[in-house]
């Protein structure tokens, strides 16, 4: 950032002194750097996001896509795309997503986090969750119209 500022100051000096060829060269170099930065931002705009187990009562379980056994989940554990989470009898869990949306799994419920994406360039979030069985309560707290939370039942 500092070198870009220096380059801009240098280009202004060249323009004021009438050195148009140097000013044009600096402007072209600046445009190339801006194009490169934009390309990097575009490549990083659809990143996998995370959710967190905000609260759980009793033994709540999670199963990752590559695993066949259910493992215990504790408070503040991170959930990723493809994770399954379940509650047993008289238990419940609350999952917090990046856009502050919450999903409460009631007792004997199971959900699959299908997709969670974060677009850093546009500052938007997308999540898709499938309810396999049981009851859930969804609290959607999206601040922007571009944020999406999809719950498949």
Order of alpha helices (4+ residues) and beta strands (2+ residues): alpha-alpha-beta-beta-beta-beta-beta-beta-beta-beta-beta-beta-beta-beta
